[in-house]
Amino acid sequence: MNIKIISVGKLKEKYLIQGIQEYTKRLQGYAKVQLVEVADEKAPENLSETEMNLVKEKEGQRILAKTRDTEFLFALAIEGKNPSSEAFAKQIDQLTTQGKSNLTFVIGGSLGLSEEVLKRSNAQLSFGNMTYPHQLMRLILVEQIYRAFRINRGEPYHK
């Protein structure tokens, strides 16, 4: 199993880097994990809707350049399905059973994902209606992927 996490922006917070490294290390027994960062588009605070879409489009092009057609792509989006950890684990297990061994997860920048990325995605995944910093989502996502593998193997995990 190959897991790729594509995210917008450079992660700078040491505590998040350490947490992600810890879960990536734990995942080594289950899957090969690749973390890919793409540059975020610099933009002022107050943007028009057109300017916001342009920023998302530029970031989306960078994201799509890092994907392949053979990858099953999960886009993290508030509008996506909000599964339990067990349902998420089951989905990963079913994809594996169907021969999908390259799973890619995409975390957009502070404005979210472009329409092109959402259209390219095979599934949209939400972690609830709350807004999380996209940097923190990397840690939450990698922990949930690790938890899914533990659940699928019948190994103990913290509930």
N, C-alpha and C positions, 0 to 999 in steps of 0.2 A: 504494500500500500504506500502510495506517495501522497503526501499532504503538502500543498503549497498555500501560503497565506500571503496575499498581496495587499499591502496597505499604503496609503498615501501619507507622505511626510516622514521625516526622520525622527526616530524615537530618541529622546535625550534624557529622559528621567531615569536615573540609575536604578531606582527601586522597581520600576516596570521592566527594565532590561533584565534585571536579576530574576524576577518572577517568570518572565517568558523563557529565559535560559533554563530555569529549573524544570518547567513543564516540558520544554523541548527535549531536555535530557531524559526525563521520565518516559517520553513517547518513543524513544529510540528502540525499545523492545517491541514496539507495535507497528511503527511506520517510519518512513524517511520523511523528515520535515524540512521544508525549505521556506525561509522567510524572505520576502522580496519587498523592498521599499521603492516606491516611485516618488518623484519630486512633487511637492504640492505647488499649486499655482499661487503666486503672491497676489494678494488683492486687498484693497482697503476695506475698512469695516462696513461702510454703508454702500451696498451694491444694489443696483436695480435688478429686477428679475432676469432681464436679458444678460446682464453682466454675470450674475450667479450661474446661469446656464452655460455661459461661455467658459467660466472657470471649471465647472463640472465636466464640460465636454473635453477640455484640454487634459484634465486629470484622467478622464475616462480613456482617452486615446493612449495615454501612458500605461494604464492598467491593461487594456486589451492587447497592447504590444507584448505583454508578459504572459499571455495565455495561449494555449493551443486548442484546436478544435476537439481534440481527444479528451480534454479535461471536463469533468463534471463540475460546473461552476456554481457555487453558492454566493449570492450577493447578500451582504448584511444590510438590511433595510427595515426601517420601522414598520413599513406596510407588509413585511413578510410574515410567514407563519411563525408562531411563537410556541414551539414544541417544549414539552418537558424534557429533562435530560434523558429519560428512558426512551421517549419517542425519537429524539435526535439520534441516540445510539442505534435504535432499530433501523432508522433511515440509512445510516452509514453501513450497517450490516447488510441491508437489502441491496444497496449499491454494490457492495463487494460481491455479493452472491450473483449479481447481474454482470459481473466482470468489469465493473468500473473501479479501476485501481488508481486513478489519478484524480484526486479531489482538490479543488482549488476554492479557497475562501477569499472574498474581496471585501476589504474595509475601506470605505471612501474617506475623503477628507472632511473638514468641518462643515461643508455644505451638502455632503451626501454623495450619491453616485449619479452619473449621467444616465440618460435614457438608453444610450447605446449599451452601457454595461448591464443595465437591468434587463434589456431585451436579450442580450447574449446569455444571461444567467439561466441555468436549468432549474434553480430553486432560489427563493428569497427567504432569508432567515432573519428573524427578529428576536431580540432579547428583551422585549417588552416595549411599552409605550414611553418609557423614560428615555431621556437623552443622556448618553454617556460620552465622555471625551473619546475621540477615536483612538487615541493612544492607549487608553485603558481597555478599550474593546479588544485589543490584541491579546492582552493577558487573560481576559475573561474567555475569549474564544479558544485559546490554546488549552486552558484548563478544562473547558467543556469537551473539547476533542479528546483529551486524555481521559476524562471521566467516561466518555462514550466507549472507548476501547476497554476500559476496566469493566463497565457494565456488560459489554458484549462477551467478554471472557469469563463472566461470572466471578470476577475478583472483587474483593471488598472495596468499597469507596465510601467516602464520608457523605452521609445524607443530609 
